[in-house]
Structures are given as structure tokens and as C-alpha cells.
Amino acid sequence: MRAVDIIQKKRDGVELSAEEIKFFIGGYSKGDLPDYQMAALAMAIVFQGMTPKELAVMTLEMAKSGDQIDLSPIKGIKVDKHSTGGVGDKTSLVLAPLVAAAGVPVAKMSGRGLGHTGGTIDKLEAIAGYQVEIEEEQFFNQVNDIGVSLIGQTGNITPADKKLYSLRDVTATVESIPLIASSIMSKKIAAGADAIVLDVKTGSGAFMKTLDDSIALAQAMVDIGTEVGRQTVGIISDMDQPLGHLIGNSLEVEEAIMTLNNGGPADLRELSLILGSYMLVLGGAAKTDAEAREILERHLADGSALEKLKQLVEAQGGDASMIADPSLLPHASERIEVKAVAAGTVAAIQAEHVGVAAMLLGAGRETKESQIDLAVGLDLRKKVGDKVNVGDTLAILHVNDTKRVEEAKDRIIKAYELSQADVAAKPLVYAIVTKDGVQRFV
């Protein structure tokens, strides 16, 4: 078998066999095939795409290239949730304790952020003492005991994907939907979940800017999950404005606590209920979305979801008093208001600009070596559909270092698109993708 023949076959639009894909991904992972041949195959995939069978084989090979987590010591159906990323997206902090309170075990490994704000693990480190790295046995025992654990990614997960991703970044092949889908799903499969709920963002602040592309990505990932025997559902959610109001690591923990305390912003609460409902159905705790939602709402109302977060924090060495009293979380030394310079109704908020503003304040990483300030970030005071007058407060910056405050202010002002006409509210969820097809709401 020769790599050049496989490249030519894919270039010409012919479906590759499982053996050919295994030969290529295995050879590249081990260093037997050079970067230039992998780059050529990746470009052929960009132009010719991949069938669901090809995608499934490639994804499994990437998952097998490194450590695979066996979650069988944990009782019950393990359901994982993945988001393609967005500004203010702290749903994992809400969903892990909420879903666990409803009886579905959540054994979740999350990453750190590179970009606008920290990842879930960075956010959890705003809680004093919280241990993001624990032994595997403790991880299993904890989920069996209290139903939930949130830890950092451990071991050598999907090295083939890491190697391929670095190559794609410099060969103009990042935007390929099959390559994106296999990258995401290889990590989810290696992490050992029985079922997967995907939150695929769409809009200006998302990786996928258009609804059609977002649905295509969700379909590709659902196809992979179905082919490899993992129940998978994709929810297409809005990222034409940030999720919630608070952006920044400690601030997002605070907003998650508000939501688990049966409050919080309406959009964060609603999206958490939608995602959580599918997690409960896949986890066997409810037969329908409606039944699942009732269960989740009950756990928010009776305090058991918030209590589960306290149990999680205590089990991993954190200071649970911060959950009972969020004022104990890290807070910035200064608050600076950003005032509107024009009047109108908020038509859109470019989430990417808001994310960059948070990063300029120190809430995210510009490079891998950047140090995050867990206390800083911003509070959006106007969302889509709100009326704005000149001089109104658009946002409040939570600041420790004022060096880049003016840049951050400029980003916030640029982020707001105002209209002189009334603005209809945008849907929070645009579509649901399952193995049976796509249900569109717009």
C-alpha cells in the first residue's frame, strides 16, 4: 500500500477503504509518513469531502492513536457534552451539577482556553483549592459517589489529531467540515462517553458563521457518533451575541452559581435546560424532552442542583463557601463603565469583539504562555433588543491592570450594532440534529 495512491484516490473523489485510512492515519501518527503527504490528503479531503464511513474510521483511528479512557467502572450511562466555543459560554459549569442532580453521571474532562477567555478548567480554578488534576481511581469513585467530576484532560489523548491540527493550521485546511468533525469527535470518543450532546454555535462569534455550515458540521459529527455506536445529538445555538452577561473566569463561575440558584440570565438558563434535557434523555433518566425539562427545573427550584455543585467543589478540594457566597470569589480592583456614543436599539453584538475586549483585560490568553487574571472580565448591560440612549452604560469592565482599558472600551463600542427600528429577538436555538435528520426552527 502506498500513500501516494491513497492521496490520488481521494483527490479523484473515490471512497477510501478502512484499511487505507488506517494505513494513512497510523503511519502519520507514528512518523512513518511525512507532513507533505498528510497535507496533500487533507487538501484532497477539503475538496472531495468524506463519507460517513470514511469519517468514522478516521475518527476511531485518531482516537486509538493515544490513551483511551475506559469509564466502565462508573455505573450508569455516561453522557458528555461538547461546545464548539463561544463568548460567555459557561454551560458546562451549570450542566455538570444539574444533570448529576437528576441522576445521570457526569464524568467530564475539559480543557484550558486559548483565546478570548479561559476554558472550563481555568474557570474552575477561580474557586480556591479546586483540584483539576486527580487520580483516575478518585475520578471514578467520585462519580460513583456523588455523580459528577470535572477535571482537566489527562494523558496522551489523540496525538494524531494534535499533529494533524498543527499541520492544518499552516496548510489552509482548517475550515474543512470533515476534518473539524473528526477532530472534535476523536477526543470525545477517546474520553469514553456512552452518548454525546453537541452544542454547535452559529453566528458572528462562532467558528461556523452561517447556519448551513453549522448544521453541516453537526450532521457530520452525529454521523460519526452513529457509525461508532455512540448516541449523538447536535443543538445549533446562537452566538450572534455573547451568552449571558458576565464574561471572564471568576465572573462566569458567579453567573453559573446564579443559574443553579434558580436565577441567572434567561438565555443561559434556557440553553442549559435544552442541552440538559437531551443529556437526560440519552442517559435514560427521562423518556421525552418535556419530561426531562420538568425534572431539571425541579432540581433548580429545590436547591439540589446548587447543592450538587457544592459537593463537587468539596470533593475536589475546593472552598465550597465560595459557592454559598460568590462574593468570596476573586474580584477585580476597579470597575470602569463603557458608555454608548449613539442611540438606538441593539440589533447585534459582535461576540468576537467582546471576547477580545475580555482578553485585553487579561481574562484570556493571547499565546500559550500568557497568564490569565481570573478576576477580570466584563459585564454586558445591554443585549439584543434593548433600547440605548447616548450615555447609557453598555458594559462594565472589571479591571486590575488599566494599560489596555482604552483598547477594550473601543472593542466594546465597536461590538454594538444599533438600529433605529425595532429589533425582533433572535432564536436561541436554530435547529436540532439527530441520526434521523434535522429539525429546523427558522
C-alpha positions in Angstrom: 0.0 0.0 0.0 1.4 3.4 -1.0 0.4 6.8 0.5 0.6 8.5 -3.0 -2.1 6.1 -4.3 -4.4 6.9 -1.4 -3.9 10.6 -2.0 -4.7 10.2 -5.7 -7.8 8.1 -4.9 -9.2 10.7 -2.6 -8.3 13.5 -5.0 -10.4 11.8 -7.6 -13.4 11.5 -5.3 -13.2 7.8 -4.7 -14.2 6.4 -1.3 -11.2 5.2 0.7 -11.3 1.7 2.3 -11.0 1.3 6.1 -7.5 -0.3 5.5 -6.3 2.6 3.5 -7.4 5.1 6.1 -5.9 3.1 9.0 -2.6 2.8 7.0 -2.5 6.6 6.4 -3.5 7.8 9.9 -1.5 5.2 11.7 1.6 5.8 9.5 1.3 9.6 10.0 0.8 9.2 13.8 3.9 7.1 14.1 6.0 9.4 11.9 6.3 6.9 9.0 4.5 9.3 6.6 5.8 12.8 6.1 3.9 16.1 6.7 3.7 16.8 3.0 1.7 13.7 2.2 -0.7 14.3 5.1 -1.1 17.8 3.9 -1.9 16.6 0.4 -4.5 14.2 1.7 -6.0 16.9 3.9 -6.4 19.2 0.9 -8.0 16.4 -1.1 -10.5 16.0 1.7 -11.2 19.7 1.7 -12.2 19.4 -2.0 -13.8 16.0 -2.1 -15.2 15.6 1.5 -15.6 12.2 3.2 -18.4 9.7 3.5 -19.8 8.9 7.0 -18.0 5.5 6.9 -14.7 7.2 6.0 -15.2 9.7 8.7 -16.0 7.1 11.3 -12.9 5.1 10.5 -10.6 8.1 10.5 -12.0 9.4 13.8 -11.6 6.0 15.5 -8.0 5.7 14.3 -7.2 9.2 15.7 -8.9 8.2 19.0 -6.8 5.0 19.1 -3.6 6.9 18.4 -3.2 7.7 22.2 -4.8 7.0 25.5 -8.5 6.0 25.6 -10.4 6.4 28.9 -12.4 3.4 30.0 -15.4 4.7 32.0 -16.9 1.2 32.6 -16.0 1.4 36.4 -18.6 4.2 36.6 -22.2 3.0 36.9 -24.9 4.2 34.5 -24.9 5.8 31.0 -22.2 8.4 30.8 -23.2 11.4 28.7 -20.7 14.0 27.6 -21.4 17.5 26.3 -19.2 19.5 23.9 -19.4 23.1 22.8 -17.7 24.4 19.7 -17.0 27.5 21.7 -18.3 31.0 22.2 -18.1 34.1 24.3 -19.6 33.8 27.7 -20.3 30.1 27.3 -20.2 28.7 30.8 -22.9 26.0 30.3 -20.6 23.1 31.4 -20.4 24.8 34.9 -24.2 24.7 35.0 -24.8 21.3 33.3 -22.4 19.1 35.2 -24.1 19.6 38.6 -27.6 20.0 37.2 -27.5 16.8 35.2 -25.8 14.9 38.0 -28.5 16.1 40.4 -31.0 14.5 38.1 -29.3 11.1 38.3 -27.2 11.0 35.1 -23.4 10.6 35.9 -21.2 13.3 34.5 -17.5 12.3 34.2 -16.2 15.2 32.2 -12.7 16.1 31.1 -12.3 19.7 29.9 -9.5 21.8 28.5 -8.0 25.2 29.1 -8.7 28.1 26.8 -6.5 29.7 24.2 -8.2 32.9 23.1 -10.9 35.2 24.5 -11.4 33.7 28.0 -10.3 30.6 29.8 -11.7 27.2 29.3 -13.8 25.4 31.8 -10.7 24.3 33.8 -9.4 27.9 34.1 -12.8 29.0 35.3 -12.9 26.2 38.0 -9.5 27.4 39.2 -11.2 30.6 40.3 -12.5 28.5 43.2 -9.8 28.4 45.8 -8.3 24.9 46.3 -10.2 23.2 43.5 -8.0 20.4 42.1 -8.4 20.0 38.4 -6.0 17.0 38.3 -6.9 13.9 40.3 -6.0 10.2 40.2 -8.1 8.1 37.9 -9.4 5.9 40.8 -10.5 9.0 42.6 -12.2 10.3 39.5 -14.2 7.0 39.1 -15.0 6.7 42.8 -16.2 10.3 43.0 -18.6 10.0 40.1 -20.0 6.8 41.6 -20.3 8.5 45.0 -21.8 12.0 44.1 -22.5 11.6 40.4 -20.0 14.2 39.0 -16.4 15.1 38.5 -14.9 17.9 36.3 -11.2 17.5 35.7 -8.5 18.6 33.2 -7.7 16.5 30.2 -5.1 13.9 31.2 -2.8 11.6 29.5 -1.9 11.4 25.8 -5.3 12.0 24.2 -5.5 11.8 20.4 -1.9 12.7 19.5 -2.7 12.0 15.8 -5.3 14.8 16.0 -2.9 17.2 17.7 -0.3 16.6 15.0 -2.8 16.9 12.1 -4.4 20.1 13.6 -1.0 21.8 13.7 -0.5 20.9 10.1 -3.9 22.1 9.0 -3.3 25.4 10.7 -0.5 26.1 8.2 -1.9 24.5 5.1 -5.2 26.3 4.7 -7.2 23.2 5.6 -8.7 24.2 9.0 -12.2 25.0 7.6 -12.9 21.5 6.3 -16.1 20.2 7.9 -15.0 16.5 7.9 -11.6 17.4 9.4 -13.2 19.6 12.1 -15.8 16.9 12.9 -13.2 14.1 13.2 -11.0 16.3 15.4 -13.8 17.0 17.9 -15.3 13.5 17.9 -11.9 11.7 18.2 -11.4 13.5 21.6 -15.0 12.8 22.7 -14.7 9.1 21.8 -11.3 8.7 23.4 -12.8 10.3 26.6 -15.1 7.3 26.9 -18.6 8.7 27.0 -21.5 6.4 26.0 -23.5 9.3 24.5 -22.7 12.9 23.4 -24.6 16.1 23.2 -23.0 18.7 21.0 -23.7 22.5 21.3 -22.7 23.8 17.9 -22.6 27.6 17.9 -23.6 29.7 14.9 -23.1 33.4 14.1 -20.6 36.1 14.3 -18.9 34.9 17.5 -18.8 31.2 16.4 -16.3 29.2 14.4 -19.1 28.5 11.9 -20.6 31.8 10.9 -23.6 30.5 8.8 -26.5 28.3 9.9 -26.0 26.0 6.9 -22.3 25.4 7.8 -23.2 24.8 11.5 -25.8 22.3 10.6 -23.4 20.5 8.2 -20.8 20.3 11.0 -23.4 18.9 13.4 -24.6 16.4 10.9 -21.0 15.2 10.3 -20.4 14.7 14.0 -23.8 13.0 14.5 -23.0 10.7 11.6 -19.6 9.8 13.2 -21.2 9.1 16.6 -23.9 6.9 15.0 -21.3 4.9 12.9 -19.2 4.2 16.0 -22.2 3.3 18.3 -22.4 6.5 20.4 -25.8 8.2 20.6 -25.2 11.7 19.5 -27.3 14.8 19.2 -26.4 18.3 17.9 -28.1 21.5 19.1 -27.4 24.6 16.9 -27.4 27.6 19.2 -26.9 31.3 18.7 -23.6 33.1 19.0 -24.6 36.4 17.4 -24.2 37.8 20.8 -22.4 36.5 24.0 -24.2 34.0 26.2 -25.3 35.6 29.5 -24.0 38.9 30.8 -20.7 38.1 32.6 -17.6 37.3 30.7 -14.3 36.3 32.5 -13.3 33.3 34.6 -14.4 34.1 38.1 -17.4 36.2 36.7 -18.6 33.2 34.7 -18.4 31.0 37.8 -20.6 33.6 39.6 -23.1 33.6 36.8 -23.3 29.8 36.7 -23.9 29.8 40.5 -26.8 32.3 39.9 -28.3 30.0 37.4 -28.0 26.9 39.6 -29.7 29.0 42.3 -32.7 29.2 40.1 -31.8 32.6 38.7 -29.3 33.9 36.2 -29.8 35.3 32.7 -32.6 33.9 30.7 -30.5 32.8 27.7 -28.0 30.9 29.8 -30.8 29.2 31.8 -32.8 28.2 28.7 -29.8 26.8 26.8 -28.7 24.8 29.9 -32.2 23.4 30.2 -32.3 22.4 26.5 -28.8 20.8 26.5 -29.5 19.2 29.9 -32.8 17.7 28.7 -31.1 15.9 25.8 -28.4 14.6 28.3 -31.2 13.2 30.5 -32.9 11.5 27.6 -29.7 10.0 26.3 -28.8 9.0 29.8 -32.1 7.1 30.3 -33.4 9.4 33.1 -36.3 10.7 31.0 -38.3 9.4 28.0 -39.0 12.8 26.4 -37.5 16.3 26.3 -40.6 17.7 28.1 -40.3 15.2 31.0 -36.5 15.9 31.2 -37.1 19.6 31.4 -39.6 19.3 34.2 -37.0 17.2 36.2 -34.3 19.8 35.6 -36.5 22.7 36.6 -37.4 20.9 39.8 -33.7 20.5 40.7 -33.1 24.2 40.1 -36.1 25.2 42.2 -35.4 22.9 45.2 -31.7 23.8 45.5 -30.4 20.3 44.8 -28.5 21.4 41.6 -26.6 24.1 43.6 -26.0 21.6 46.4 -24.5 19.2 43.8 -22.1 22.0 42.8 -21.0 22.4 46.4 -20.5 18.6 46.7 -18.4 18.7 43.5 -16.2 21.5 44.8 -15.7 19.9 48.2 -14.9 16.5 46.7 -12.1 18.1 44.6 -10.6 20.1 47.5 -12.2 23.5 46.7 -13.7 26.0 49.1 -17.4 25.4 48.9 -18.1 28.6 50.9 -17.5 30.4 47.6 -20.5 28.6 46.1 -22.7 29.7 49.0 -21.3 33.2 48.9 -20.0 34.2 45.4 -18.7 37.5 46.8 -15.8 35.4 48.1 -14.6 34.6 44.6 -11.7 36.6 43.1 -12.8 40.2 42.2 -11.1 42.9 40.2 -9.9 46.0 42.0 -11.6 48.5 39.7 -14.8 48.8 37.6 -15.0 51.1 34.6 -18.1 51.8 32.7 -18.3 51.9 28.9 -20.8 54.5 27.7 -22.9 54.5 24.5 -21.9 57.1 22.0 -25.1 56.7 19.8 -28.7 55.9 20.4 -30.9 53.1 19.0 -32.0 49.5 19.6 -29.3 46.8 19.9 -29.5 44.8 16.7 -26.5 42.6 17.3 -23.4 42.3 19.5 -20.3 41.1 17.7 -19.3 38.5 20.2 -15.8 38.2 18.9 -15.1 41.9 19.7 -16.4 41.4 23.2 -14.2 38.3 23.6 -11.1 40.2 22.5 -12.0 43.0 24.9 -12.1 40.5 27.8 -8.7 39.1 26.6 -7.2 42.6 26.5 -8.1 43.0 30.2 -6.3 39.7 31.0 -9.2 37.2 31.0 -7.8 35.1 28.2 -4.6 34.0 26.5 -3.0 35.7 23.5 -0.4 33.0 23.5 0.1 29.6 25.2 2.4 31.3 27.7 0.0 34.1 28.7 -1.1 34.2 32.3 -4.8 34.6 32.9 -6.1 37.0 35.6 -9.0 35.0 36.9 -10.7 38.1 38.5 -11.1 40.3 35.4 -13.6 40.5 32.7 -16.8 42.4 31.9 -20.5 42.7 32.5 -22.7 43.4 29.5 -25.6 45.7 30.5 -27.3 45.8 27.1 -28.3 42.8 25.0 -30.0 42.4 21.6 -33.4 44.2 21.6 -32.6 46.6 24.4 -33.0 50.4 23.9 -29.9 52.5 24.2 -29.6 56.3 24.7 -26.4 58.3 24.4 -24.5 57.9 27.7 -26.2 54.7 28.7 -23.8 52.0 30.1 -23.2 49.3 27.6 -20.8 47.3 29.8 -18.8 47.5 33.0 -15.2 46.4 32.7 -13.7 44.6 35.8 -10.1 45.6 35.7 -6.9 45.1 37.6 -4.4 46.4 35.0 -5.5 49.6 33.2 -2.9 49.5 30.4 -5.2 48.3 27.7 -8.5 49.6 29.0 -9.0 52.1 26.2 -8.5 49.3 23.6 -11.0 47.2 25.4 -13.5 50.1 25.5 -13.1 50.6 21.8 -13.8 46.9 21.1 -17.0 47.1 23.2 -18.3 50.1 21.4 -17.5 48.5 18.0 -19.2 45.3 19.1 -22.6 47.0 19.4 -24.7 47.4 16.3 -27.6 49.8 16.8 -30.8 50.1 14.7 -33.2 52.9 14.5 -36.1 50.4 14.1 -37.4 47.8 16.5 -35.4 44.6 16.5 -37.0 41.2 16.7 -35.5 38.8 19.2 -33.2 36.1 17.7 -33.9 32.5 18.4 -31.6 30.9 21.0 -31.7 27.5 19.2 -31.9 27.3 15.4 -32.0 23.5 14.8 -31.7 20.1 16.4 -29.7 17.4 14.5 -30.1 13.7 15.2 -29.4 10.5 13.4 -33.0 10.8 12.0 -32.4 14.2 10.4 -32.6 17.9 11.0 -35.4 19.8 12.7 -35.1 23.5 11.9 -36.9 26.2 13.9 -36.2 29.1 11.4 
